[in-house]
């Protein structure tokens, strides 16, 4: 998500002078002409309070055309500042922004998302979830994330050599290790059948647990490794560690 939001900034900076309010060290990724204000992200509510106060202070010295939230978590700040300034609020929503089971989030944050001027969803499925949460269909537009290929691509042969899997069929799961991805269930219920039919298959897990998300978990990787051990897949599953 961080890379996605950087690309949003990268596309906008050519047309606008931007004030970016984000976590610590976000200023390392902005141009000199733009203003980066860093907030303490150790607590969601501390971050939101600081972000609101900083946005309010910045608005006294600048005229803004719009206010954009990079996720549903920052929707309250974006909507409140937009209403104070009389400008549009744009909220970029991801699936977890809408379906997280946190009761406080559902009670407080979802209504703020509903009141945004424009809701950008990262997929058709996220748009459907938004509609199910009472967000008006006419407010929603879908903008799917793209991928920028690196200039120096690692070839398939190099990757196979690196993990010593030259003659294996590869299954790759890339992304943060969270319960909703169903990786533990996949290893317990699906991977055994795959190996029976294709014993030369290797599963590569590229990713780590989210350290600073609103729905942090600290035992997902442990549960995945326990499933690997229980099924004796130690030689069939590779954890890249990144």
C-alpha positions, 0 to 999 in steps of 0.5 A: 500500500505504501508503494501505491500511495507513493505512486499517487503522490508521484502522479499528482506532484507534477500538477500540484504543490502538495502537503503530505501528512504521513508517518515518520520518514515520509519526507524522505520520499517527497520533492523539495518543492512539497511539504512533508509533515511527519506524525507519530504512527505508534498509535492509530489515534495518536497519528490521527490526532496529530495529522488533524492538528497539523492539517489544520495548522497547514490550512491557515497558510495554504489554499488547497484544492482537495484533500486525499486520504490514502486509506479508510483509516485517515478518512476522519481527518480528510473529511473533517479538514475538507468540510472546514475548508469547503473542498472535496474529500477523496478517499482511496479504499482497500478491501480491509478498509471496509471489512475489518471486524474491529467494532470501533472502526466499523462504528466510527470510520465507516460513516466518515468514508460514506461522507467522502466526496469521491471514493476510489476503490482499488478493485471491482470487489472493493467497490462492491464491498463499499456499496454494501457498506452504504456508500453511494454507487455514484460516488465510487470509481475503481482505480486498480493498482498497477505494477512498474517492472524493475529495469534489472529483472531477476531471471527465472533461472537466477531465482531457481538457482538462488533457492536451489529449485531448478526442477520444481514447479513453483507456487508463489504467494506474495504479500503480507502474512495476515489471517485473511489471506488464508495461507494456513488454511491453504497449507492444511487443506489444499497444498496436500492434494496439490503435492499428491498430484504434482509432487515436484511442486514448491511453495514460496512465501514472500512477505512478512507480517504487517508491523503497523497496520490497524489490524496487527497480528503477531502470530500469523507467521507462527501459525503458518510455520506450525501448519508446515511442520504439522504436514511435514512440508519443511522441504516443500515450503520456502519462506523468503523472509521479505 
